[in-house]
Amino acid sequence: MAITDVFGADPLQVLKVTLSADQAVLGSSTAFVVDFDNVVFNTFPSTVWDNTAATFGALKAGYYEVTAEIIFDDIQSDSDQMQVFLMTTGPGGAAAAGAGGGDCVQIDQFNVDATSVEQHTMNVTSILYLDIGDETHIRARQVGGAAQAVLKGAESFQTGVTIKLL
């Protein structure tokens, strides 16, 4: 018998995945998939996270809340911007300049102050409708700068994504 709340609803289905190590940011203003690879917890009834592609795949049609926290570190003074994109193959997305193709539903952008920033946390949150088989993932990019920043992993304040079926 499944655990249900007092109203008989299905139990909470939620996934949290983090980076197990720092991830280098690609150069040349190239958007890249954030390689979340450490499943902290998963209460979905089966595997919904593809570690190889760093992608969530919906096994049930419905509304999902997706929240990502991306920590950029070692930001260089000659960098112009840091960007984070919430991508989907489901409805509601649109092409976004710099996202590297596909549909973007949310973007967070930070303009670098060359004199005072070395680390910055960025967040994207949205509620998506996903059909069975639709996918979502997080991309990031650095615009400008000779040296590349890193995304923080393997620490108490980790870059991560949480996905919850509503």
C-alpha positions in Angstrom: 0.0 0.0 0.0 1.4 3.4 -1.0 1.9 6.1 1.6 -0.7 8.9 1.1 -1.6 12.1 2.9 -4.8 12.5 4.9 -6.7 13.4 1.8 -5.6 10.2 0.0 -3.4 12.0 -2.5 -0.3 10.4 -4.0 2.9 10.8 -1.9 5.2 13.7 -2.8 7.4 13.0 -5.8 10.6 15.0 -5.7 14.2 14.7 -7.1 17.3 16.6 -6.0 20.5 16.3 -8.0 23.8 18.1 -7.5 27.3 18.3 -9.0 29.7 15.8 -7.5 32.7 18.0 -8.4 33.4 21.4 -9.8 32.5 21.8 -13.5 34.6 24.0 -15.8 32.6 26.6 -17.7 33.1 26.3 -21.5 34.7 29.2 -23.3 33.7 31.2 -26.4 30.3 32.1 -24.9 29.1 28.5 -25.5 26.1 27.3 -23.6 26.5 23.8 -22.1 24.4 21.4 -20.1 25.2 21.5 -16.4 26.4 17.9 -15.6 24.3 17.2 -12.5 25.4 13.7 -11.6 24.8 13.1 -7.8 21.2 12.1 -7.0 20.8 13.2 -3.4 17.2 11.8 -3.2 14.5 10.6 -5.6 11.0 9.8 -4.4 9.6 9.2 -7.9 8.5 5.5 -8.3 11.3 4.9 -10.8 14.4 6.5 -12.3 13.6 9.9 -13.8 17.1 11.3 -14.0 19.6 10.4 -16.8 23.1 11.0 -15.4 24.7 10.7 -18.8 22.6 13.4 -20.4 22.0 15.3 -17.1 18.3 15.4 -18.0 15.0 14.8 -16.2 12.4 12.8 -18.1 8.7 12.9 -17.1 7.1 9.5 -16.6 3.7 11.1 -15.8 2.0 14.0 -17.5 1.5 16.9 -15.1 2.8 20.1 -13.7 6.4 20.1 -12.3 8.2 22.7 -10.3 11.8 23.0 -11.4 14.3 25.0 -9.3 18.0 25.3 -10.0 20.7 27.0 -8.0 23.9 27.5 -10.0 27.0 28.8 -8.2 29.6 30.4 -10.4 33.1 30.6 -8.9 36.4 32.1 -10.0 34.6 34.7 -12.1 37.3 36.6 -14.0 37.3 40.4 -14.1 37.2 40.5 -17.9 34.0 38.4 -18.0 30.8 40.3 -19.2 27.9 38.0 -18.2 27.0 34.7 -16.6 23.8 33.1 -17.7 21.6 30.1 -16.7 18.9 28.6 -18.8 16.0 26.3 -17.9 15.3 24.2 -21.0 12.4 21.9 -21.9 11.2 19.7 -24.8 7.6 20.3 -23.5 5.3 23.2 -24.2 5.8 26.8 -23.1 9.4 27.3 -24.2 10.9 29.6 -26.8 14.2 30.0 -28.5 16.6 32.2 -26.5 19.7 33.9 -27.8 22.8 32.1 -26.4 21.0 29.1 -25.0 22.5 26.8 -27.6 19.3 25.7 -29.4 16.1 24.2 -28.0 13.3 25.8 -26.0 14.1 27.9 -22.9 11.4 28.7 -20.3 13.4 30.7 -17.8 16.7 32.6 -17.9 18.8 34.3 -15.2 21.5 36.7 -16.3 24.2 38.4 -14.2 26.3 41.3 -15.5 29.7 41.0 -14.0 31.2 44.0 -12.1 34.8 43.7 -13.0 36.1 45.1 -9.7 34.2 43.2 -7.0 32.8 39.8 -8.0 34.5 36.4 -7.8 31.5 34.2 -6.9 27.8 34.6 -7.6 24.7 32.4 -7.1 22.0 32.3 -9.8 18.6 30.8 -9.6 15.9 29.7 -12.1 12.5 28.5 -11.0 9.5 27.7 -13.1 6.4 25.5 -13.2 6.3 23.4 -16.4 3.7 21.2 -17.9 5.4 18.0 -19.0 3.8 15.2 -21.0 5.1 11.6 -20.7 8.6 11.6 -22.3 9.1 15.4 -22.2 12.5 16.4 -20.8 14.1 19.3 -18.9 17.7 20.3 -18.2 19.8 23.2 -17.1 22.3 25.0 -19.3 24.8 27.7 -18.4 27.3 30.0 -20.2 29.9 32.7 -19.6 30.0 35.6 -22.0 33.4 37.2 -22.5 36.5 36.7 -20.5 39.9 35.1 -21.3 39.7 32.6 -18.4 36.7 30.5 -17.5 34.8 30.4 -14.3 33.7 27.1 -12.6 30.4 25.8 -11.3 30.8 24.8 -7.7 30.2 21.2 -6.7 31.2 18.8 -3.9 30.8 21.3 -1.1 28.1 22.1 1.4 26.8 24.9 -0.9 26.4 22.9 -4.1 25.1 23.7 -7.5 21.9 21.7 -7.8 18.5 21.2 -9.2 15.2 20.1 -7.5 12.2 18.9 -9.5 8.9 18.2 -7.9 5.6 16.9 -9.3 2.8 19.1 -8.2 
